[in-house]
Amino acid sequence: MDVSVVIVNWNTRDLLLQCISSIYDTVRNVEFEIWVVDNGSGDGSVAAVRDAFPEVTVIENRENLGFARANNRALERISGRYALLLNSDAVLTNGAVESLYRFMEETPAAGMACGQLLNGDGSLQNSFASFPGLLSLVANESVLRVFFPRRYKPKHLSGTEPAEIDSGIGACLMVRKEAMDEVGLMDERYFFFFEETDWALAMKLAGWKSFFVPSARIYHLQGQSVGHSLRSRILFYQSRYIYFKKWYGRIYSVVPFLVMARLAVNLFANGAATVLTLGMARPVRSKLLVYAGLVHWHLKNLGDIFRPGIS
């Protein structure tokens, strides 16, 4: 088997069916299998997949296990030489999988490769990310890209040639089975956010590289809406603390101070903007509420946040 496609689903039945259809419609000359891992959906996703695509292997979880644990349930059972992690809100374009597969076959050092993610209107989405560092905790990455262009690559690389990156976005990510066998599967302490970044760093330290392959183009239909609610932002911060505790050791002790200082600045700035706009600017008001919620969450969980290690 060449490629094992793994799709984690949680209550996105229609998008999931569209995603699976795009696999069958666009993948040619590559032998593949499809695994769907359902995280306790209540919208009939499992029945719909089994009815429309009986050849797809479905793993049913009784609850939402998160992104890493759900993917791992399939990754430990796949038969492909490569795994393709695919979000349920992704739609493949013609040749996307072949481009990633061909690149991986021609690049033995590649442990991971991602393609170019697109919004529904065809505009470019962020497809890769730099490894987080202390600088990224206190400064906006757009500023860091100006002063440290080699370390913080532009979000939209020009040209059509593959480029080495730190980490690909997990909406469409091809991973070499040999690299997985050496490094291990995704760290299940992450519920959502940072899983693929953590995995990419582990692979880099083991000698594997990650690449961006712009010829592989994938529509990521809900990508712009992810991560703006208070719940999503809390999950983001939880995962970021796990990441820094894991990889930064003793230096981690400064991380909460840097994060909370930046949150305080953002809270003050959005509070001032809300006052100046008399509370009439809804985006500003929404940001203020999110930052206030994040500050409250940090104060409520100071003990866990400042604890230096992870179990």
DOMAR-787279 format. One line per 8 residues: number of its first residue (from 1); their letters; for each residue x, y, z of N, C-alpha, C. Coordinates in nm, 2 decimals, decimal comma. Each point is the difference from the previous one (the first is absolute). Example, Ala and Ser with C-alpha at 12.3 -4.5 7.8 and 13.67 -1.06 7.14 Angstrom:
<sites>
1 = AS = 1,32:-0,57:0,78:-0,09:0,12:0,00:0,09:0,12:0,00  -0,04:0,11:-0,07:0,09:0,11:0,00:-0,08:0,11:0,08
</sites>
This chain:
<sites>
1 = MDVSVVIV = 0,08:-0,12:0,00:-0,08:0,12:0,00:0,09:0,12:0,00  -0,03:0,10:-0,09:0,07:0,12:-0,01:-0,03:0,10:0,12  -0,13:0,04:0,00:-0,04:0,11:0,09:-0,12:-0,05:0,08  0,00:0,03:0,13:-0,12:-0,02:0,09:-0,05:0,13:0,04  -0,12:0,04:-0,05:-0,06:0,13:0,03:-0,07:-0,02:0,14  0,03:0,09:0,09:-0,07:0,00:0,13:-0,07:0,13:0,03  -0,13:-0,01:0,02:-0,09:0,12:0,02:-0,06:-0,01:0,14  0,02:0,10:0,08:-0,06:0,00:0,13:-0,13:0,09:-0,02
9 = NWNTRDLL = -0,11:-0,05:0,06:-0,13:0,07:-0,02:-0,07:0,02:0,13  -0,06:0,12:0,02:-0,08:0,03:0,11:-0,12:0,09:-0,05  -0,11:-0,06:-0,02:-0,13:0,07:-0,04:0,02:0,08:-0,12  0,07:-0,05:-0,11:0,01:0,08:-0,12:-0,04:-0,10:-0,12  -0,12:-0,06:0,02:-0,04:-0,10:-0,10:0,01:0,04:-0,14  -0,06:0,11:-0,04:-0,01:0,04:-0,14:0,14:0,03:-0,05  0,08:0,07:0,08:0,14:0,03:-0,04:0,08:-0,13:-0,02  -0,02:-0,09:0,09:0,07:-0,13:0,00:-0,03:-0,07:-0,13
17 = LQCISSIY = -0,13:-0,01:-0,04:-0,04:-0,07:-0,12:0,07:0,07:-0,12  0,00:0,13:0,00:0,06:0,08:-0,11:0,15:-0,03:-0,01  0,06:-0,01:0,12:0,15:-0,02:0,01:0,03:-0,14:-0,06  -0,08:-0,10:0,04:0,03:-0,14:-0,05:-0,02:0,00:-0,15  -0,11:0,06:-0,05:-0,03:0,00:-0,14:0,12:0,06:-0,08  0,06:0,11:0,06:0,11:0,06:-0,07:0,12:-0,09:-0,01  0,02:-0,09:0,09:0,11:-0,10:0,00:-0,03:-0,09:-0,12  -0,11:-0,06:-0,01:-0,03:-0,09:-0,11:0,00:0,07:-0,14
25 = DTVRNVEF = -0,04:0,13:0,00:-0,01:0,08:-0,13:0,14:0,04:-0,05  0,09:0,02:0,09:0,13:0,06:-0,04:0,12:-0,08:0,00  0,00:-0,11:0,08:0,12:-0,08:0,02:0,01:-0,10:-0,11  0,11:0,00:-0,08:0,03:-0,09:-0,10:0,14:-0,05:0,01  0,02:-0,13:-0,04:0,14:-0,06:-0,01:0,07:-0,01:0,14  -0,08:0,01:0,10:0,05:-0,03:0,14:-0,10:-0,09:0,07  0,05:-0,11:0,05:-0,08:-0,10:0,07:-0,03:0,06:0,14  -0,13:0,01:0,04:-0,03:0,06:0,13:-0,11:-0,07:0,07
33 = EIWVVDNG = 0,00:0,02:0,13:-0,11:-0,05:0,08:-0,05:0,12:0,09  -0,12:0,00:0,05:-0,06:0,11:0,07:-0,04:-0,05:0,14  0,04:0,08:0,10:-0,04:-0,03:0,14:-0,07:0,13:0,05  -0,12:-0,02:0,05:-0,07:0,11:0,07:-0,01:-0,03:0,15  0,05:0,09:0,08:-0,01:-0,02:0,15:-0,10:0,11:0,05  -0,11:-0,06:0,04:-0,11:0,09:0,05:0,01:0,02:0,15  0,00:0,13:0,04:0,02:0,03:0,14:-0,14:0,02:0,07  -0,08:-0,10:0,00:-0,13:0,01:0,07:-0,10:0,10:-0,06
41 = SGDGSVAA = -0,01:0,00:-0,13:-0,09:0,10:-0,07:-0,14:-0,04:0,03  -0,09:0,10:0,01:-0,14:-0,03:0,02:-0,09:0,05:-0,12  0,07:0,01:-0,12:-0,07:0,05:-0,12:-0,02:-0,10:-0,11  0,02:-0,13:0,04:-0,02:-0,11:-0,10:0,12:-0,02:-0,09  0,12:0,06:0,03:0,11:-0,01:-0,09:0,04:-0,15:-0,03  0,01:-0,08:0,10:0,04:-0,14:-0,01:-0,09:-0,07:-0,10  -0,13:0,01:0,03:-0,10:-0,07:-0,09:0,01:0,05:-0,14  0,02:0,13:-0,02:0,01:0,06:-0,13:0,12:-0,05:-0,08
49 = VRDAFPEV = 0,11:-0,01:0,07:0,12:-0,05:-0,07:-0,01:-0,15:-0,03  -0,05:-0,08:0,09:-0,02:-0,14:-0,03:-0,10:-0,03:-0,11  -0,10:0,09:-0,01:-0,10:-0,02:-0,11:0,06:0,05:-0,14  0,07:0,11:0,00:0,05:0,05:-0,13:0,13:-0,06:-0,04  0,08:-0,04:0,10:0,14:-0,05:-0,03:0,03:-0,12:0,08  -0,07:-0,11:-0,03:0,02:-0,12:0,09:0,14:-0,06:0,00  0,08:0,04:-0,10:0,14:-0,05:0,00:0,09:0,08:0,10  -0,04:0,11:0,05:0,08:0,08:0,09:-0,01:-0,06:0,14
57 = TVIENREN = 0,12:-0,01:0,06:0,01:-0,06:0,14:-0,04:0,11:0,10  -0,09:-0,02:0,09:-0,05:0,10:0,09:0,04:-0,05:0,15  0,06:0,09:0,07:0,02:-0,03:0,14:-0,09:0,09:0,08  -0,08:-0,06:0,09:-0,10:0,08:0,07:0,05:0,02:0,15  0,02:0,12:0,03:0,03:0,04:0,14:-0,13:0,04:0,07  -0,01:-0,03:0,13:-0,12:0,03:0,07:0,00:0,15:0,04  0,11:0,06:0,00:0,02:0,14:0,04:0,10:0,07:-0,08  0,01:0,13:0,01:0,10:0,08:-0,07:0,13:-0,02:0,06
65 = LGFARANN = 0,09:-0,08:-0,06:0,13:-0,03:0,05:0,11:0,11:-0,03  -0,04:0,10:-0,08:0,09:0,10:-0,05:0,07:-0,05:-0,13  0,08:0,09:-0,05:0,06:-0,02:-0,13:0,11:-0,11:0,00  0,09:0,01:0,10:0,12:-0,09:0,00:-0,05:-0,14:0,03  -0,07:-0,02:0,11:-0,05:-0,14:0,04:-0,08:-0,06:-0,11  -0,09:0,08:-0,07:-0,08:-0,06:-0,10:0,08:-0,04:-0,12  0,09:0,08:-0,05:0,09:-0,04:-0,11:0,08:-0,12:0,04  0,06:0,00:0,12:0,08:-0,12:0,04:-0,07:-0,13:-0,01
73 = RALERISG = -0,14:0,00:0,03:-0,07:-0,12:-0,01:0,00:-0,07:-0,14  0,01:0,09:-0,10:0,01:-0,05:-0,13:0,15:-0,03:-0,04  0,08:0,10:0,03:0,15:-0,01:-0,04:0,06:-0,13:0,05  -0,04:-0,05:0,12:0,06:-0,12:0,05:-0,05:-0,13:-0,08  -0,09:0,02:-0,09:-0,06:-0,11:-0,07:0,01:0,01:-0,16  0,05:0,11:-0,05:0,00:0,02:-0,14:0,10:-0,10:-0,07  -0,02:-0,02:-0,13:0,09:-0,08:-0,08:0,08:0,08:-0,10  -0,02:0,12:-0,02:0,07:0,08:-0,10:0,14:0,04:0,04
81 = RYALLLNS = 0,08:0,02:-0,10:0,14:0,05:0,03:0,00:0,15:0,04  -0,11:0,06:-0,03:-0,02:0,14:0,04:-0,14:0,02:0,06  -0,01:0,08:0,10:-0,13:0,04:0,05:-0,03:0,14:-0,05  -0,13:0,03:-0,04:-0,04:0,13:-0,04:-0,10:0,04:0,10  0,03:0,09:0,09:-0,09:0,06:0,10:-0,08:0,11:-0,08  -0,13:-0,02:0,01:-0,09:0,09:-0,08:-0,12:0,04:0,09  -0,02:0,14:0,01:-0,11:0,05:0,07:-0,13:-0,03:-0,07  -0,11:-0,02:0,07:-0,13:-0,03:-0,06:-0,05:0,12:-0,08
89 = DAVLTNGA = 0,05:0,12:0,02:-0,04:0,12:-0,07:0,10:0,03:-0,12  0,08:-0,10:-0,04:0,09:0,02:-0,11:-0,06:-0,07:-0,12  0,03:0,06:-0,12:-0,04:-0,05:-0,13:0,12:0,00:-0,09  0,04:-0,12:-0,04:0,12:-0,01:-0,09:-0,02:0,05:-0,14  0,10:0,05:-0,06:-0,01:0,04:-0,14:0,08:-0,11:-0,08  -0,02:0,00:-0,13:0,06:-0,11:-0,08:0,15:0,01:0,01  0,06:-0,12:0,03:0,14:-0,01:0,00:0,07:0,03:0,13  -0,08:0,05:0,10:0,06:0,04:0,13:0,07:-0,11:0,07
97 = VESLYRFM = -0,07:-0,11:0,01:0,06:-0,12:0,07:0,12:-0,05:-0,07  -0,01:-0,01:-0,14:0,11:-0,05:-0,08:0,12:0,09:0,02  -0,02:0,13:0,01:0,11:0,10:0,01:0,07:-0,03:0,13  -0,07:-0,02:0,11:0,06:-0,02:0,13:0,07:-0,14:0,00  -0,07:-0,10:-0,06:0,06:-0,13:0,00:0,12:-0,01:-0,08  0,00:0,06:-0,12:0,12:0,00:-0,09:0,12:0,07:0,07  -0,03:0,12:0,07:0,10:0,07:0,07:0,06:-0,09:0,11  -0,08:-0,06:0,08:0,05:-0,09:0,11:0,09:-0,11:-0,06
105 = EETPAAGM = -0,05:-0,06:-0,11:0,08:-0,11:-0,06:0,13:0,05:-0,05  0,01:0,12:-0,05:0,13:0,06:-0,05:0,09:0,06:0,10  -0,06:0,01:0,13:0,08:0,07:0,10:0,01:-0,08:0,13  0,09:-0,09:0,00:0,01:-0,10:0,11:0,02:0,06:0,14  0,05:0,13:0,01:0,02:0,06:0,13:-0,13:0,07:0,05  -0,11:0,00:-0,08:-0,12:0,06:0,04:-0,08:-0,09:0,09  -0,03:0,05:0,12:-0,09:-0,07:0,09:-0,14:0,04:-0,02  -0,02:0,13:-0,04:-0,13:0,06:-0,01:0,00:0,09:-0,12
113 = ACGQLLNG = -0,12:0,01:-0,07:-0,02:0,10:-0,10:-0,14:0,05:0,00  -0,02:0,13:-0,02:-0,14:0,06:0,00:-0,01:0,07:-0,14  -0,13:0,03:-0,04:-0,03:0,07:-0,12:-0,04:0,14:0,03  -0,04:0,07:-0,11:-0,06:0,14:0,02:-0,15:-0,01:0,03  -0,03:0,05:0,11:-0,14:0,01:0,04:-0,07:0,12:-0,06  -0,12:-0,01:-0,04:-0,08:0,10:-0,07:-0,13:0,03:0,08  -0,04:0,13:0,00:-0,13:0,03:0,04:-0,10:-0,04:-0,11  -0,13:0,01:0,04:-0,10:-0,04:-0,10:0,00:0,08:-0,13
121 = DGSLQNSF = 0,05:0,12:0,01:0,00:0,09:-0,12:0,14:-0,02:-0,08  0,08:-0,09:0,05:0,13:-0,02:-0,07:0,11:0,08:0,05  -0,02:0,09:0,09:0,11:0,08:0,06:0,08:-0,09:0,10  0,13:0,04:0,02:0,09:-0,08:0,07:-0,02:0,00:0,15  0,01:-0,12:0,06:-0,01:-0,01:0,15:0,14:-0,03:0,05  0,03:0,03:0,13:0,12:-0,04:0,06:0,01:-0,16:0,00  0,11:-0,05:-0,05:0,02:-0,14:-0,02:0,10:-0,06:0,09  0,09:0,08:0,06:0,10:-0,05:0,09:0,03:0,10:0,11
129 = ASFPGLLS = 0,08:-0,04:0,09:0,03:0,09:0,12:0,14:-0,02:0,05  0,06:0,10:0,06:0,13:-0,01:0,06:-0,02:-0,06:0,14  0,11:-0,06:0,05:0,00:-0,06:0,13:-0,01:0,12:0,10  -0,09:-0,01:0,10:-0,01:0,11:0,10:0,13:0,02:0,08  0,02:0,12:0,03:0,12:0,04:0,08:-0,04:0,11:0,10  0,10:0,04:0,08:-0,03:0,10:0,10:-0,03:0,13:-0,07  0,06:0,03:-0,12:-0,03:0,13:-0,07:-0,14:0,00:-0,05  -0,05:-0,11:-0,04:-0,14:-0,01:-0,05:-0,10:0,02:0,11
137 = LVANESVL = 0,04:-0,02:0,12:-0,09:0,03:0,11:-0,03:0,14:0,03  0,10:0,09:-0,04:-0,01:0,14:0,04:-0,02:0,09:-0,12  0,02:-0,05:-0,12:-0,01:0,08:-0,12:-0,08:-0,07:-0,11  -0,07:0,08:-0,08:-0,08:-0,05:-0,11:0,09:-0,06:-0,10  -0,04:-0,11:-0,06:0,09:-0,07:-0,09:0,02:0,08:-0,13  -0,10:0,09:-0,04:0,02:0,09:-0,11:0,12:0,09:0,02  0,02:0,04:0,12:0,12:0,08:0,03:0,13:-0,08:0,00  -0,01:-0,12:0,06:0,11:-0,09:0,00:0,05:-0,04:-0,14
145 = RVFFPRRY = -0,10:-0,01:-0,09:0,04:-0,04:-0,14:0,08:0,11:-0,07  -0,02:0,12:0,05:0,08:0,11:-0,06:0,14:0,00:0,05  0,02:-0,03:0,13:0,14:0,01:0,06:0,07:-0,13:-0,01  -0,08:-0,11:0,00:0,06:-0,14:-0,01:-0,06:-0,08:-0,11  0,02:0,04:-0,13:-0,07:-0,07:-0,11:0,04:-0,15:-0,01  0,12:-0,03:0,03:0,04:-0,14:-0,01:-0,06:-0,09:0,11  -0,02:0,05:0,11:-0,06:-0,07:0,11:-0,15:0,00:0,00  -0,06:0,11:-0,04:-0,14:0,01:-0,01:-0,04:0,03:-0,15
153 = KPKHLSGT = -0,02:-0,11:-0,07:-0,03:0,01:-0,15:-0,13:0,07:-0,02  -0,01:0,08:-0,12:-0,13:0,05:-0,04:-0,11:-0,10:-0,01  -0,12:0,03:0,04:-0,11:-0,10:0,00:-0,03:-0,04:-0,14  0,02:0,08:-0,10:-0,02:-0,04:-0,14:0,13:0,01:-0,08  0,06:-0,11:-0,01:0,13:0,00:-0,08:-0,03:0,01:-0,14  0,09:0,08:-0,07:-0,02:0,02:-0,15:0,07:-0,12:-0,06  -0,03:-0,02:-0,13:0,06:-0,11:-0,08:-0,08:-0,13:0,01  0,05:-0,09:-0,08:-0,08:-0,13:-0,01:0,08:-0,12:0,05
161 = EPAEIDSG = 0,13:0,03:0,04:0,08:-0,11:0,04:-0,02:-0,03:0,15  0,01:-0,13:0,04:-0,01:-0,04:0,14:0,10:0,07:0,09  -0,03:0,03:0,12:0,09:0,07:0,09:0,00:-0,06:0,14  0,11:-0,01:0,06:0,01:-0,06:0,14:-0,06:0,10:0,10  -0,08:-0,05:0,09:-0,07:0,08:0,10:0,02:-0,07:0,14  -0,05:0,07:0,10:0,00:-0,06:0,13:-0,11:-0,10:0,02  -0,13:0,04:-0,03:-0,11:-0,09:0,02:-0,11:0,03:-0,09  -0,07:-0,10:-0,05:-0,11:0,02:-0,09:-0,13:0,00:0,08
169 = IGACLMVR = -0,11:0,07:-0,05:-0,13:0,00:0,06:-0,06:-0,14:-0,02  -0,07:-0,05:0,10:-0,05:-0,14:0,00:-0,12:-0,01:-0,08  -0,06:0,10:-0,07:-0,12:-0,02:-0,08:0,03:-0,09:-0,12  0,12:0,00:-0,05:0,04:-0,10:-0,10:0,15:-0,02:0,01  0,04:-0,11:0,06:0,14:-0,02:0,03:0,03:-0,15:-0,03  0,10:-0,02:-0,08:0,05:-0,13:-0,04:0,12:-0,04:0,09  0,00:-0,11:0,06:0,10:-0,04:0,10:0,05:-0,14:-0,04  0,13:-0,01:0,00:0,07:-0,13:-0,03:-0,02:-0,10:0,11
177 = KEAMDEVG = -0,04:-0,12:-0,03:-0,02:-0,10:0,10:0,13:-0,04:0,07  0,11:0,00:-0,07:0,13:-0,03:0,05:0,04:0,10:0,11  -0,03:0,13:-0,02:0,03:0,10:0,10:-0,09:-0,02:0,12  -0,13:-0,03:-0,02:-0,09:-0,03:0,11:0,05:-0,11:0,09  0,05:-0,11:-0,07:0,05:-0,11:0,08:0,12:0,03:0,08  0,08:0,09:-0,05:0,12:0,04:0,07:-0,03:0,10:0,12  -0,08:0,10:-0,03:-0,03:0,11:0,10:-0,11:-0,04:0,09  -0,10:-0,07:-0,05:-0,12:-0,03:0,08:-0,12:0,08:-0,06
185 = LMDERYFF = -0,12:-0,03:0,05:-0,12:0,07:-0,04:-0,01:0,14:0,07  -0,11:0,07:-0,03:-0,02:0,13:0,06:-0,02:-0,01:0,15  0,05:0,10:0,07:-0,01:0,01:0,14:-0,14:0,03:0,04  -0,06:-0,09:0,07:-0,15:0,00:0,03:-0,03:0,10:0,11  0,10:0,07:0,06:-0,03:0,10:0,10:-0,06:0,12:-0,06  0,02:0,02:-0,13:-0,06:0,11:-0,08:-0,15:-0,04:-0,04  -0,09:0,08:0,04:-0,14:-0,03:-0,04:-0,03:0,06:-0,14  0,04:0,13:-0,01:-0,01:0,07:-0,13:0,10:0,11:0,00
193 = FFEETDWA = 0,06:0,02:-0,12:0,11:0,10:-0,02:0,14:-0,06:0,04  0,09:0,03:-0,08:0,15:-0,03:0,03:0,03:-0,15:-0,02  -0,09:-0,09:-0,03:0,04:-0,14:-0,02:0,10:-0,02:-0,11  -0,03:0,06:-0,11:0,09:-0,02:-0,12:0,13:0,07:0,02  -0,01:0,12:0,07:0,12:0,07:0,02:0,10:-0,07:0,10  -0,06:-0,06:0,10:0,08:-0,08:0,09:0,06:-0,12:-0,07  -0,08:-0,07:-0,09:0,04:-0,11:-0,07:0,11:0,03:-0,10  -0,01:0,12:-0,06:0,10:0,04:-0,10:0,13:0,03:0,07
201 = LAMKLAGW = 0,00:0,06:0,12:0,12:0,03:0,07:0,07:-0,13:0,05  -0,08:-0,10:0,04:0,05:-0,13:0,04:0,07:-0,07:-0,12  -0,06:0,02:-0,12:0,06:-0,06:-0,12:0,12:0,07:-0,04  0,00:0,13:0,02:0,12:0,08:-0,04:0,12:-0,04:0,09  -0,02:-0,02:0,13:0,10:-0,04:0,09:0,05:-0,14:-0,03  -0,08:-0,08:-0,07:0,04:-0,13:-0,03:0,06:-0,01:-0,14  0,01:0,12:-0,07:0,07:0,01:-0,13:-0,09:0,01:-0,12  -0,14:0,00:0,02:-0,09:0,01:-0,11:-0,04:0,15:-0,02
209 = KSFFVPSA = -0,03:0,02:-0,13:-0,03:0,14:-0,04:-0,15:0,02:-0,04  -0,05:0,12:0,01:-0,14:0,03:-0,04:0,01:0,09:-0,12  -0,10:-0,01:-0,09:0,00:0,08:-0,12:-0,13:0,05:-0,04  0,00:0,11:-0,07:-0,12:0,06:-0,06:0,00:-0,02:-0,15  -0,10:-0,06:-0,05:-0,01:-0,04:-0,14:-0,12:0,08:-0,07  0,03:0,12:-0,06:-0,11:0,08:-0,04:-0,08:-0,05:-0,12  0,05:-0,10:-0,07:-0,07:-0,05:-0,11:-0,12:-0,09:0,04  0,00:-0,04:0,13:-0,11:-0,07:0,06:-0,10:0,10:0,06
217 = RIYHLQGQ = -0,11:0,01:-0,06:-0,10:0,11:0,04:-0,12:-0,07:0,06  -0,04:0,06:0,12:-0,11:-0,06:0,07:-0,09:0,11:0,05  -0,13:-0,01:-0,02:-0,10:0,10:0,06:-0,02:-0,04:0,14  0,01:0,10:0,09:-0,02:-0,02:0,14:-0,12:0,09:0,04  -0,12:-0,06:0,00:-0,12:0,09:-0,01:-0,03:0,07:0,13  0,04:-0,05:0,11:-0,03:0,07:0,13:0,12:0,05:0,07  0,11:0,00:-0,07:0,13:0,03:0,06:0,01:0,14:0,06  -0,07:0,10:-0,06:0,01:0,13:0,06:-0,08:0,02:0,13
225 = SVGHSLRS = -0,09:-0,09:0,02:-0,09:0,02:0,12:0,05:-0,07:0,13  0,11:-0,08:-0,02:0,05:-0,08:0,11:0,08:0,09:0,10  -0,03:-0,01:0,13:0,09:0,05:0,10:-0,04:0,14:0,05  -0,12:0,05:-0,02:-0,03:0,14:0,04:-0,09:0,01:0,13  -0,07:-0,11:0,03:-0,08:0,00:0,12:0,09:-0,01:0,12  -0,06:0,04:0,12:0,07:-0,01:0,12:0,04:-0,15:0,03  -0,09:-0,09:-0,02:0,03:-0,14:0,02:0,12:-0,05:-0,09  0,00:0,04:-0,12:0,11:-0,03:-0,09:0,13:0,06:0,04
233 = RILFYQSR = 0,00:0,13:0,05:0,12:0,06:0,04:0,05:-0,06:0,13  -0,08:-0,05:0,09:0,04:-0,07:0,12:0,07:-0,13:-0,04  -0,06:-0,07:-0,09:0,07:-0,12:-0,05:0,14:0,03:-0,06  0,00:0,11:-0,07:0,13:0,04:-0,06:0,11:0,02:0,10  -0,04:0,08:0,11:0,09:0,03:0,10:0,04:-0,13:0,08  -0,09:-0,08:0,03:0,03:-0,13:0,07:0,10:-0,08:-0,08  -0,02:-0,01:-0,13:0,10:-0,07:-0,09:0,13:0,07:-0,01  0,00:0,13:0,00:0,13:0,07:-0,01:0,08:-0,02:0,13
241 = YIYFKKWY = -0,07:0,00:0,11:0,08:-0,03:0,13:0,05:-0,14:0,00  -0,07:-0,10:-0,05:0,05:-0,13:-0,01:0,12:-0,01:-0,09  0,00:0,07:-0,11:0,11:0,01:-0,09:0,13:0,06:0,06  -0,02:0,11:0,07:0,12:0,06:0,06:0,05:-0,07:0,12  -0,09:-0,06:0,08:0,05:-0,09:0,11:0,08:-0,11:-0,05  -0,04:-0,06:-0,11:0,06:-0,12:-0,06:0,14:0,03:-0,06  0,01:0,11:-0,07:0,12:0,03:-0,08:0,09:0,10:0,06  -0,04:0,08:0,10:0,08:0,11:0,04:0,06:-0,02:0,14
249 = GRIYSVVP = -0,05:-0,11:0,07:0,06:-0,03:0,13:0,01:0,11:0,10  0,11:0,03:0,06:0,02:0,10:0,10:-0,04:0,14:-0,05  0,02:0,03:-0,13:-0,03:0,13:-0,05:-0,15:0,02:0,01  -0,08:-0,10:0,01:-0,15:0,01:0,00:-0,05:0,10:0,11  0,08:0,01:0,11:-0,05:0,09:0,11:-0,03:0,14:-0,04  0,06:0,05:-0,11:-0,02:0,14:-0,05:-0,12:0,01:-0,09  -0,04:-0,12:-0,05:-0,11:0,00:-0,10:-0,13:0,06:0,05  -0,05:-0,04:0,11:-0,13:0,05:0,05:0,00:0,15:0,02
257 = FLVMARLA = 0,12:0,05:0,05:0,01:0,15:0,02:-0,01:0,07:-0,13  0,07:-0,05:-0,11:-0,01:0,07:-0,13:-0,14:-0,01:-0,05  -0,06:-0,11:0,01:-0,14:-0,02:-0,05:-0,10:0,10:0,07  0,01:0,00:0,13:-0,10:0,08:0,07:0,03:0,15:-0,02  0,13:0,04:-0,02:0,03:0,14:-0,02:-0,07:0,04:-0,14  0,02:-0,09:-0,10:-0,06:0,04:-0,13:-0,15:0,00:0,01  -0,06:-0,09:0,07:-0,15:0,00:0,02:-0,05:0,12:0,07  0,08:0,05:0,10:-0,04:0,12:0,07:0,01:0,12:-0,10
265 = VNLFANGA = 0,10:0,01:-0,08:0,01:0,11:-0,10:-0,12:-0,01:-0,10  -0,03:-0,12:-0,05:-0,11:-0,01:-0,09:-0,14:0,03:0,07  -0,01:-0,04:0,12:-0,12:0,03:0,07:-0,02:0,15:0,02  0,11:0,07:0,04:-0,01:0,15:0,02:-0,02:0,07:-0,14  0,07:-0,05:-0,10:-0,02:0,07:-0,14:-0,14:-0,02:-0,05  -0,06:-0,12:0,02:-0,14:-0,02:-0,05:-0,10:0,07:0,09  0,04:0,01:0,13:-0,09:0,08:0,09:-0,01:0,14:-0,04  0,12:0,06:-0,03:0,01:0,14:-0,04:-0,07:0,02:-0,13
273 = ATVLTLGM = 0,01:-0,09:-0,10:-0,06:0,01:-0,13:-0,16:-0,01:0,02  -0,04:-0,09:0,09:-0,14:-0,01:0,03:-0,06:0,13:0,05  0,07:0,06:0,09:-0,04:0,13:0,06:-0,01:0,11:-0,11  0,11:0,00:-0,08:0,00:0,11:-0,11:-0,11:-0,02:-0,10  -0,04:-0,12:-0,02:-0,10:-0,03:-0,10:-0,14:-0,01:0,06  0,00:0,04:0,13:-0,13:-0,01:0,08:-0,07:-0,14:0,00  0,09:-0,10:-0,02:-0,05:-0,13:0,00:-0,08:-0,04:-0,12  0,00:0,09:-0,11:-0,08:-0,03:-0,12:0,07:-0,09:-0,10
281 = ARPVRSKL = 0,13:-0,01:0,01:0,08:-0,09:-0,09:0,00:-0,14:0,05  -0,08:-0,08:-0,06:-0,02:-0,14:0,04:0,12:-0,08:0,00  0,09:0,00:-0,10:0,12:-0,08:0,00:0,09:0,04:0,12  0,01:0,13:0,03:0,08:0,04:0,11:-0,06:-0,04:0,13  -0,13:0,01:0,01:-0,06:-0,05:0,13:0,01:-0,15:0,02  -0,01:-0,07:-0,11:0,02:-0,15:0,01:0,14:-0,04:0,04  0,10:0,07:-0,05:0,14:-0,03:0,04:0,02:0,03:0,14  -0,06:0,11:0,05:0,01:0,04:0,14:-0,05:-0,11:0,09
289 = LVYAGLVH = -0,12:-0,06:-0,04:-0,06:-0,10:0,08:0,09:-0,13:0,00  0,06:-0,03:-0,11:0,08:-0,12:-0,01:0,13:0,02:0,09  0,06:0,12:-0,01:0,12:0,03:0,08:-0,03:0,00:0,15  -0,12:0,05:0,03:-0,04:0,00:0,14:-0,02:-0,14:0,05  -0,06:-0,08:-0,08:-0,02:-0,15:0,03:0,14:-0,07:0,02  0,09:0,03:-0,09:0,13:-0,06:0,01:0,08:0,04:0,12  -0,01:0,13:0,04:0,07:0,04:0,12:-0,07:-0,07:0,12  -0,13:-0,01:0,00:-0,07:-0,07:0,11:0,04:-0,14:0,01
297 = WHLKNLGD = 0,01:-0,07:-0,12:0,04:-0,14:0,00:0,15:-0,02:0,05  0,09:0,09:-0,03:0,13:0,00:0,05:0,01:0,02:0,15  -0,07:0,09:0,05:0,00:0,03:0,14:-0,06:-0,12:0,08  -0,10:-0,07:-0,06:-0,06:-0,11:0,06:0,09:-0,13:0,00  0,09:0,00:-0,09:0,08:-0,12:-0,02:0,15:0,02:0,02  0,03:0,10:0,08:0,14:0,04:0,02:0,09:-0,12:0,04  -0,05:-0,08:0,09:0,07:-0,12:0,05:0,05:-0,09:-0,11  -0,10:-0,04:-0,08:0,04:-0,09:-0,11:0,09:0,07:-0,10
305 = IFRPGIS = -0,03:0,12:-0,03:0,08:0,07:-0,10:0,15:0,02:0,04  0,02:0,03:0,12:0,14:0,02:0,05:0,07:-0,13:0,04  -0,07:-0,11:0,01:0,06:-0,13:0,03:0,10:-0,03:-0,11  0,13:-0,03:0,03:0,10:0,00:-0,10:0,00:-0,12:-0,10  -0,05:-0,11:0,04:0,00:-0,12:-0,09:-0,13:-0,05:-0,04  -0,01:-0,10:-0,08:-0,12:-0,06:-0,04:0,01:-0,15:0,03  -0,11:-0,06:0,04:0,00:-0,14:0,04:-0,02:-0,09:-0,12
</sites>
